Amino acid sequence: MINSNEIFKKAVIEKYAIPQFNITNLEWIKYILEKCEELKSPVILGASEGAIKYMGGYNVVYSIVNAMIKDLNIRIPVVLHLDHGTSVDSCKKAIDAGFTSVMIDSSKNILEENIRITKEVVEYALKRNVSIEAEVGSIGGIEDNISANIRYADVNECIKFVEETGVTSLAPALGTVHGFYKGELNIDFERMKKIKESVKVPLVLHGGTGVNDYLIKESVNIGISKINIDTELKSAWNEAVRNFIGVNKTEYDPRKIISSGEEAIKNVIDKKINLFGSKNKA
């Protein structure tokens, strides 16, 4: 496993986006690694605090990913990333366990407090060769999934934030939200362009689920270097498994039930990698 800095350099120069696929369990990790290896795409495995707790802890997640890379003979670049770390402590736990990248999300605080908290994580991470992502503005979640409720990133705040914290990538709020869209999607491409021109670190687009192909391509053309996908994987798996159970009502083997969603997940991964332009970039 590596940190994201190395793969970001190539992505920025060649103008494609690295996929971050969020992991939920052992099966998710396996499916993502296998498909990305097949397509020769670098990948960032994103693990939320909730997913980490579900799987048993930071050390468990690291151990599963590390072992699977070895046993599946994965050759592509793989980054293990803490997604939306809510505290300095959670970021430190991830780093100490072996995660190669962390996101500290203190964006709900005022700018100065966001800077202060992020700097503490940056200082800890850089000494351990770990990349750091952070957020400016406020990217909505499922509970407030309407673009109008988003606090868009201010260009000058982004400049100040990057200069004072030393983060290695930035996720500015640009109009996307986490989960499925309930309101009108309104990505601010002009703001995206200005931020891209004004900061010297790769930009990350959160909330990639439900964004149509044209908008994704436009974001990549402007210079987005990483796009996060989570809900779309879960939704595809859910539909496939429900269909399987509906047909196979007497099946009780959890391996067969869980793996009935494998093809659906891999189809989403295939589509996103081709859309982001990361195929054959490993």
C-alpha positions as CSV (number, residue, x, y, z in Angstrom):
1,M,0.0,0.0,0.0
2,I,1.1,3.6,-0.7
3,N,-0.1,7.0,0.2
4,S,-2.1,9.0,-2.4
5,N,0.6,11.5,-3.3
6,E,2.3,9.4,-5.9
7,I,-0.8,8.4,-7.8
8,F,-2.2,11.9,-7.6
9,K,0.9,13.3,-9.5
10,K,0.1,11.2,-12.6
11,A,-3.6,11.8,-12.4
12,V,-3.1,15.6,-12.3
13,I,-0.7,15.5,-15.3
14,E,-2.8,13.1,-17.4
15,K,-6.2,14.5,-16.3
16,Y,-8.1,11.6,-15.0
17,A,-9.7,10.9,-11.6
18,I,-8.7,8.1,-9.2
19,P,-11.7,6.2,-7.9
20,Q,-12.3,6.0,-4.2
21,F,-14.6,3.0,-3.6
22,N,-15.8,2.7,0.0
23,I,-15.5,-0.6,1.7
24,T,-18.1,-2.2,3.9
25,N,-16.8,-5.7,4.6
26,L,-14.4,-8.4,3.5
27,E,-16.4,-9.1,0.3
28,W,-16.4,-5.4,-0.7
29,I,-12.6,-5.3,-0.4
30,K,-12.2,-8.5,-2.5
31,Y,-14.5,-7.4,-5.3
32,I,-13.0,-3.9,-5.6
33,L,-9.4,-5.1,-5.6
34,E,-10.1,-7.9,-8.1
35,K,-11.9,-5.6,-10.5
36,C,-9.4,-2.7,-10.2
37,E,-6.6,-5.2,-10.8
38,E,-8.4,-6.5,-13.9
39,L,-8.8,-3.0,-15.3
40,K,-5.3,-1.9,-14.2
41,S,-6.6,1.1,-12.3
42,P,-5.1,2.6,-9.2
43,V,-7.6,2.6,-6.3
44,I,-8.3,4.3,-3.0
45,L,-10.2,2.1,-0.5
46,G,-12.2,4.4,1.7
47,A,-13.2,3.2,5.1
48,S,-15.6,5.3,7.2
49,E,-15.5,5.3,11.0
50,G,-18.8,3.4,10.9
51,A,-17.5,0.7,8.5
52,I,-14.3,0.4,10.6
53,K,-16.4,-0.2,13.7
54,Y,-18.5,-2.7,11.9
55,M,-15.5,-4.7,10.6
56,G,-13.9,-4.8,14.1
57,G,-11.5,-1.8,14.2
58,Y,-8.7,0.0,12.5
59,N,-6.2,-2.9,12.9
60,V,-8.6,-5.4,11.5
61,V,-9.4,-3.4,8.4
62,Y,-5.7,-2.8,7.7
63,S,-4.9,-6.5,8.2
64,I,-7.6,-7.6,5.9
65,V,-6.6,-5.2,3.1
66,N,-2.9,-6.0,3.5
67,A,-3.4,-9.7,3.5
68,M,-5.8,-9.7,0.6
69,I,-3.4,-7.6,-1.5
70,K,-0.8,-10.4,-0.9
71,D,-3.0,-13.4,-1.4
72,L,-4.8,-12.1,-4.5
73,N,-1.5,-11.0,-5.9
74,I,-2.7,-7.4,-6.4
75,R,-0.1,-5.3,-8.3
76,I,-2.0,-2.1,-8.8
77,P,-1.3,0.9,-6.5
78,V,-3.7,0.7,-3.5
79,V,-4.3,3.4,-0.9
80,L,-6.1,2.6,2.4
81,H,-7.9,5.8,3.4
82,L,-9.9,6.9,6.4
83,D,-12.9,8.6,5.0
84,H,-14.4,11.6,6.9
85,G,-12.4,11.1,10.1
86,T,-14.4,13.1,12.7
87,S,-11.5,13.8,15.2
88,V,-7.8,14.0,15.5
89,D,-7.9,10.9,17.6
90,S,-9.6,8.8,14.9
91,C,-7.1,9.9,12.3
92,K,-4.2,9.0,14.6
93,K,-5.7,5.6,15.3
94,A,-5.9,5.0,11.5
95,I,-2.4,6.1,10.9
96,D,-1.0,4.0,13.8
97,A,-2.8,1.0,12.4
98,G,-1.2,1.4,9.0
99,F,-3.7,3.4,6.9
100,T,-1.7,5.3,4.3
101,S,-4.1,8.2,3.9
102,V,-6.6,10.0,6.2
103,M,-9.3,12.6,5.8
104,I,-9.9,14.9,8.7
105,D,-13.4,16.4,8.3
106,S,-13.7,19.5,10.5
107,S,-15.6,21.4,7.9
108,K,-18.6,22.1,10.2
109,N,-16.4,24.3,12.3
110,I,-15.5,27.9,11.4
111,L,-12.5,28.2,9.1
112,E,-10.0,29.0,11.8
113,E,-11.0,26.0,13.9
114,N,-11.0,23.8,10.8
115,I,-7.4,25.0,10.1
116,R,-6.3,24.4,13.7
117,I,-7.7,20.8,13.9
118,T,-6.4,19.9,10.4
119,K,-2.9,21.2,11.1
120,E,-2.7,18.9,14.1
121,V,-3.5,15.9,11.9
122,V,-1.1,17.1,9.1
123,E,1.8,17.3,11.5
124,Y,1.2,13.8,12.8
125,A,0.6,12.3,9.4
126,L,3.4,13.8,7.4
127,K,6.0,12.5,9.9
128,R,4.6,9.0,9.1
129,N,4.4,9.4,5.3
130,V,0.6,9.5,5.3
131,S,-1.3,11.7,2.9
132,I,-4.1,14.0,4.3
133,E,-7.3,15.2,2.8
134,A,-9.6,17.8,4.3
135,E,-12.8,19.6,3.4
136,V,-13.7,23.3,3.0
137,G,-17.4,24.3,2.8
138,S,-20.0,21.8,3.7
139,I,-20.9,18.8,1.6
140,G,-24.4,17.6,2.5
141,G,-25.5,14.2,3.7
142,I,-28.5,12.0,3.3
143,E,-30.5,13.9,5.9
144,D,-30.1,17.3,4.1
145,N,-29.7,16.0,0.5
146,I,-30.6,19.1,-1.3
147,S,-27.9,21.2,-3.1
148,A,-29.5,24.4,-1.9
149,N,-28.5,23.5,1.7
150,I,-24.8,23.1,0.8
151,R,-22.3,25.7,2.1
152,Y,-20.2,26.1,-1.0
153,A,-16.5,26.4,-0.6
154,D,-15.1,30.0,-0.8
155,V,-12.1,30.3,-3.1
156,N,-10.1,32.6,-0.8
157,E,-10.9,30.3,2.2
158,C,-9.6,27.4,0.1
159,I,-6.3,29.2,-0.6
160,K,-5.9,30.2,3.0
161,F,-6.7,26.7,4.2
162,V,-4.3,24.9,2.0
163,E,-1.5,27.3,2.7
164,E,-1.9,27.2,6.4
165,T,-2.5,23.5,6.9
166,G,-0.3,21.8,4.4
167,V,-2.9,19.2,3.4
168,T,-2.0,17.1,0.4
169,S,-5.5,17.1,-1.2
170,L,-8.7,19.2,-0.8
171,A,-12.4,18.4,-1.0
172,P,-14.2,21.7,-1.6
173,A,-18.0,21.7,-1.4
174,L,-19.1,22.3,-5.0
175,G,-22.7,21.2,-5.1
176,T,-22.6,17.4,-4.7
177,V,-24.0,15.6,-1.7
178,H,-23.6,12.2,-0.1
179,G,-26.2,9.6,-0.9
180,F,-28.9,9.8,-3.5
181,Y,-30.1,13.2,-4.7
182,K,-33.5,14.5,-3.5
183,G,-33.2,17.9,-4.9
184,E,-31.8,19.5,-8.0
185,L,-28.0,18.9,-8.5
186,N,-26.1,22.2,-9.0
187,I,-22.4,21.7,-9.4
188,D,-20.6,25.1,-9.5
189,F,-18.1,24.6,-12.3
190,E,-16.9,28.2,-12.2
191,R,-16.1,27.9,-8.6
192,M,-14.4,24.5,-9.3
193,K,-12.2,26.2,-12.0
194,K,-11.2,29.1,-9.7
195,I,-10.3,26.8,-6.9
196,K,-8.3,24.5,-9.2
197,E,-6.4,27.5,-10.5
198,S,-5.8,28.9,-7.1
199,V,-4.5,25.9,-5.0
200,K,-1.6,23.6,-5.7
201,V,-3.0,20.4,-4.3
202,P,-5.3,17.8,-6.1
203,L,-9.0,18.3,-5.7
204,V,-11.5,15.7,-4.6
205,L,-15.2,15.4,-5.5
206,H,-17.3,13.8,-2.8
207,G,-20.8,12.5,-3.5
208,G,-20.2,10.9,-6.9
209,T,-23.3,8.7,-6.7
210,G,-26.1,9.9,-9.0
211,V,-24.0,12.5,-10.8
212,N,-24.6,12.0,-14.5
213,D,-21.8,11.1,-16.9
214,Y,-21.5,14.5,-18.5
215,L,-21.1,16.3,-15.2
216,I,-18.4,13.8,-14.1
217,K,-16.5,14.2,-17.3
218,E,-16.7,18.0,-17.0
219,S,-15.4,17.8,-13.5
220,V,-12.5,15.6,-14.6
221,N,-11.7,17.9,-17.5
222,I,-11.5,20.9,-15.1
223,G,-9.1,19.0,-12.9
224,I,-10.8,16.9,-10.3
225,S,-8.3,14.1,-9.4
226,K,-10.4,11.9,-7.1
227,I,-14.0,10.9,-7.0
228,N,-15.7,9.1,-4.1
229,I,-18.3,6.3,-4.7
230,D,-20.1,4.5,-1.9
231,T,-23.9,4.6,-2.1
232,E,-24.0,3.4,-5.7
233,L,-22.1,0.2,-4.7
234,K,-24.5,-0.5,-1.8
235,S,-27.5,0.2,-3.9
236,A,-26.4,-2.2,-6.7
237,W,-25.5,-4.9,-4.3
238,N,-28.8,-4.5,-2.4
239,E,-30.9,-4.9,-5.6
240,A,-29.0,-7.9,-6.8
241,V,-29.2,-9.7,-3.4
242,R,-32.9,-9.0,-3.0
243,N,-33.5,-10.5,-6.5
244,F,-31.4,-13.5,-5.6
245,I,-33.3,-14.1,-2.4
246,G,-36.6,-13.6,-4.1
247,V,-35.8,-16.5,-6.5
248,N,-33.9,-18.7,-4.1
249,K,-36.2,-18.5,-1.0
250,T,-34.7,-21.6,0.7
251,E,-31.1,-20.6,0.3
252,Y,-29.4,-20.1,3.7
253,D,-25.7,-20.1,2.9
254,P,-24.5,-16.5,3.7
255,R,-21.6,-16.9,1.2
256,K,-24.0,-17.5,-1.7
257,I,-26.4,-14.7,-0.5
258,I,-23.7,-12.1,-0.1
259,S,-21.8,-13.0,-3.3
260,S,-24.9,-12.8,-5.4
261,G,-24.2,-9.1,-5.4
262,E,-20.7,-9.4,-6.7
263,E,-21.4,-9.0,-10.4
264,A,-23.5,-5.9,-9.7
265,I,-20.7,-4.2,-7.6
266,K,-18.1,-5.0,-10.2
267,N,-20.3,-3.6,-13.0
268,V,-20.5,-0.3,-11.1
269,I,-16.7,-0.3,-10.6
270,D,-16.2,-1.0,-14.3
271,K,-18.4,1.8,-15.4
272,K,-16.8,4.4,-13.0
273,I,-13.3,3.5,-13.9
274,N,-14.0,3.9,-17.6
275,L,-15.8,7.2,-16.9
276,F,-13.1,8.6,-14.7
277,G,-10.4,7.6,-17.2
278,S,-8.3,5.6,-14.7
279,K,-8.3,2.4,-16.7
280,N,-4.8,1.1,-17.5
281,K,-3.2,3.9,-15.4
282,A,-1.7,1.6,-12.8
